[in-house]
Amino acid sequence: MTSLLQPNYTLNLGSQKWTQQVLRMELQLATAPLIDTLTIRLPVAAPLSAGIGDTVELRLNSGEKEAKVFTGVVDSIRRGFEDIRVSALNAGAKLARFRPGVSYEQITAGNVVRNLCSDAGVDTGSIEDGVSLAFYVADPSRTALEHVARVCDWSGAIARVSENNEVESVVVNATQPDVAVKYGREVLSAWQWKLTSQTKSFVVAGESGAGDTSSNDALRPTTDFFGGNRPDGPSPIARWSSEPALRTTDAAGTAGSALQRAYDSSRETGRMDAFLQPDLRPGTILQIQDLPEDLPSGPLWLYRVEHCVGPQGARTRAFFHKGGDAFNPQSLLGSLTSAVGSLL
């Protein structure tokens, strides 16, 4: 006879450890520029001693898997007649509060991320170097988190905050699953939306068309943004955008390829509801086994994950885009020619 799984949690609020009494917890994890949030409901008589700014750490256990899922600090405490509500945020919120005013020269996208995080007092984990930039102006019209997401997007990377409260950027390789779950076992339900795909190509125009960021040409105005290889102009099926900070054809080509890759992946998107799966985070590559016919089994990559523990049980909701060969990092390594070849 098999026994029922008993999900549990360990929640540290300041110096207090909670393994019982929590009425409900909701953790939302997402890629930048969105912010991770943890909301906790406690009984009104709970002996809460934590204050604003105290450290918060949450571990979840499904009965089969256990993982640390969040590290941050208490952002707000609301007391009422019915309950106490505690909200916690992590490093993403610190970046979102910070509006920098700084410029860089001869720098990679990864070092822009590292420098902005350092200025905001935020730790970093693994950071992709990404595209090379002759300069980058991090102006106050965007938050530091928006700047981080922007330069990561140019490199085909996602930015996220780890379970240890470190900012990471990673180029997702969605060709091989990290985790396999099964419909009728972990998975309760799944939905998929297939969307029209009328945009066939993306072109990003830099502002010099130079071959290297260290070249003098990289800082000179030019009328040839494509190094002599201009594609056909914008059309109903070809989308153009301008990014003056991308001064080389390779950087502009990578940004265009990244847009194409993200768009194609998002044309097949969906949601999965499952029993608690604490190891799922944004960027996880998922395989869903034994789904009904015509529903996507994977590989799928997760861009948002929600964990919930409450009176109705412990659940995970994951939002995904299509993975597979079309989301292979090798697609970002081509030159401008390969990025726009479909238009020529």
Secondary structure, DSSP 8 states (H G I E B T S, - for coil): -------EEEEEETTEEESS---EEEEEEE-TTS--EEEEEEETT------TT-EEEEEEE-SS-EEEEEEEEEEEEEE-SSEEEEEEE-HHHHHHH----EEEEEEEHHHHHHHHHHHHT--B------SEEEEEEE-TTS-HHHHHHHHHHHTT-EEEE-TTS-EEEE---TTS-SEEEEBTTTEEEEEEEE------EEEEE-SS-BS-TTSGGGGS--S-TTTT------BTTEEEEE-TT--BHHHHHHHHHHHHHHHHHHTEEEEEEEE--TT--TT-EEEEES--TTS--S-EEEEEEEEEEETTEEEEEEEEEE-SGGG-GGGGSS-HHHHHGGG-
